[in-house]
Amino acid sequence: MIEHTVSAFDRELELLGRKISEMGGIAEKMLSESIEALINFKIEDAKAIIATDSRLDTLQREIEEEAVHIIARRQPLGADLREIIGAMRISGDLERVGDLAKNIAKRTLKLVNDQRLPRAMIGLRHMGQLAAMQLKEVLDAYGQGDVNRADNVWHRDAEIDALEDSVFRELLTFMMEDPRNISSCTNLLFCSKNVERVGDHATNIAETVHYIVTGEKLPVERPKLAQ
Amino acid sequence: MIEHTVSAFDRELELLGRKISEMGGIAEKMLSESIEALINFKIEDAKAIIATDSRLDTLQREIEEEAVHIIARRQPLGADLREIIGAMRISGDLERVGDLAKNIAKRTLKLVNDQRLPRAMIGLRHMGQLAAMQLKEVLDAYGQGDVNRADNVWHRDAEIDALEDSVFRELLTFMMEDPRNISSCTNLLFCSKNVERVGDHATNIAETVHYIVTGEKLPVERPKLAQ
């Protein structure tokens, strides 16, 4: 009877983990595709990304509800409890990543296909790739319970911040050179900020993985690149 | 003996509630003061706001840790469990509000005191006041467990979004009129986006209060103003 209960509990945890994986897959795909849609002015792709987001919202609600039910029914302790609390936190971060990708897609719809823009987008694409890599890396770390891998993601976030700074300055220069660039460039400024925030969520997830595996918290202050 | 245990549990819940109140007070103050510092180019005030933020981070960590301990030790169910989960969620939102206010304060340091700017700031101040009011209102609703008051906050978020839209367009016009405005106006654009996001967090808190009190969730889609 106890064995039955334990294995039912394991199945519940596994189901939570699978839902996080599904969320992670959707969020990664939304992020990469939103950057490509933006850079290539793909309106239809952008619309498809916007439509995907509700699936993430639904999954997050399901994860939260199931987590609360598991806690109430199983009254887990220690590592089991951390895993459940961690799943709730990670689902929150992934839901936010989806929102940010959706926001990039919405801005794609506002962007005029403009020959002057591609130069400004090189840095943005680079940032997007870096953020997508960080997100993939931290979700793999979560899947494998690999705290070193999670810590590496945490330490690398400063690179995205530094890139965002350079993209910001480049976009400002574009706007000053030609006022016709202002409207599109402000949209790109927000996109670049959104990508930076995806990096922050990857860092949050890294902290959560660290907490799940070790029971300890990383320092409050995040690393900055020496400049 | 049981009575002793129950009252110890009540004290723990009360302590959580007090810490949320403390966080709420700090976040409200940071938000209002950051808008005033921005609008009046008060560099020293902005620096003081930036320094305050770490207190919110500490409180959030304490609330999370205590919530996890209470769940593990007391194994609460139903309304008690919702209250604890709710406290964790609200502390996350308030920590983010503090980050957004800190970000506004940081941008104040970058802003050049410019005679042309005040006109652009009228809408921003109005947004800030509305967001501060929404935040205060939803924290009162939380303190009193008043679900109608929370629902009203939830319904009013569309007003902040509409204001943000008009501030955005105004700032764009400023930039187009005179390229010397571009640098400061991009900072104000981000400040206005930050205020809008404070409104989103107030809405999140309203949803959490609704959930704590009723055990039910508000619909996924948030109301939009007819335009």
Contacts between the chains, C-beta under 8 A, distances in Angstrom:
chain1	res1	chain2	res2	distance
A	54	B	220	7.0
A	57	B	220	5.2
A	58	B	220	7.5
A	61	B	217	6.8
A	61	B	220	7.4
A	68	B	81	6.5
A	68	B	82	7.7
A	68	B	85	5.9
A	71	B	71	5.9
A	71	B	81	6.9
A	72	B	76	7.9
A	72	B	77	5.1
A	72	B	78	7.8
A	72	B	81	5.5
A	75	B	72	8.0
A	75	B	75	4.0
A	76	B	72	7.9
A	77	B	72	5.2
A	78	B	72	7.8
A	81	B	68	6.5
A	81	B	71	6.9
A	81	B	72	5.6
A	82	B	68	7.8
A	85	B	68	5.9
A	92	B	92	7.4
A	168	B	186	8.0
A	172	B	182	6.4
A	172	B	183	6.2
A	172	B	186	6.5
A	175	B	175	6.8
A	175	B	179	7.3
A	175	B	182	5.0
A	175	B	186	7.8
A	176	B	179	5.0
A	176	B	182	5.6
A	179	B	175	7.3
A	179	B	176	5.0
A	179	B	179	6.4
A	182	B	172	6.4
A	182	B	175	5.0
A	182	B	176	5.6
A	182	B	182	7.1
A	183	B	172	6.2
A	186	B	172	6.5
A	186	B	175	7.8
A	186	B	186	7.0
A	186	B	189	6.2
A	189	B	186	6.2
A	189	B	189	7.3
A	189	B	190	7.9
A	190	B	189	7.9
A	190	B	193	7.0
A	193	B	190	7.0
A	193	B	193	7.9
A	217	B	61	6.8
A	220	B	54	7.0
A	220	B	57	5.2
A	220	B	58	7.5
A	220	B	61	7.5
